[in-house]
Amino acid sequence: GQLTTLDTTEMYKIRLTEPHTLTVEGTPVQLPMPLTLVDGWTWLSYPLQSPANVADALQYNAQLGDQLKSQQAFTEYWGPDIGWFGTLTTLEPGQGYTLKAACAADGSCGNPRWVDVA
């Protein structure tokens, strides 16, 4: 293929016929890192260098029913008293996620961003 550079604001999918190891080199991103959320599903890269709790690393004005998915897990925002609830509790470096945020439809997301949790 023609892909020679990876963008930290993008998520990538790759289809392989057999297992391979992908080595990525570069400098860590500067945090906080702004996010652009779109109406519908937003594909998110995870730019942090270490695992983090969903609510700690991903900051925006979450609304009841917002959903975040990985390939294997799922979580839904149940409001400020409960927070994110589901099988997806920890975000992992090198993984990609999809987010359906209700605030993206009306622009009420505030200042969506990834933040440093270290």
Salt bridges, closest charged atoms under 4 A:
none
